[in-house]
Amino acid sequence: MASLFSDDWMVDFGNAWNEDKDLGDALAKIGFKSTIGYGFDGEDKPRGVVRVENGYVIEAGAYAGQSLNWDLRASPADWEKWCAKGIGMMSLGIAYTSGKLKFKVGDYGAMIKNPAMAGPFIKSFGAMGTVPRS
């Protein structure tokens, strides 16, 4: 098993994302294209990244200086909790407003107000939960 946001883990996460047709197809409908970084609060840069085109991950791995559209940060404990239990719309709002989930890059407000993005964003946490981690 790979550690959360390591190169191998990110590749597996990208595969899990692509296997969830409800996630990829929903984002494909809006032509979603983005580079998303994931990491831990308090660190200078994200640990892992996925590049999404037309709703599906086309590249995943360790962060290597890519320009990001989104950079999501939280504590290791919170990421583990969300991987294990998922996250719902209300929990997401609480995580954001309490500062547990930080958007170092990206507009949380614009995303959450757009159902075509908010639903798949929440589904991405479910995909994370399917990836084994050490």
BELWOSUL-V342308 format. One record per run of one state. SS is the DSSP state (H for helix, E for strand, L for the rest). FROM is the first residue (numbers start at 1). LEN is the number of residues. Records with the same first field share a line. If there is no record, write none. Layout:
SS->FROM-LEN, FROM-LEN
This chain:
L->1-1, 3-4, 20-1, 30-4, 41-7, 54-2, 63-7, 75-1, 86-3, 98-4, 106-2, 113-2, 130-3, 134-1
E->2-1, 34-7, 48-6, 56-7, 70-5, 102-4, 133-1
H->7-13, 21-9, 76-10, 89-9, 108-5, 115-15
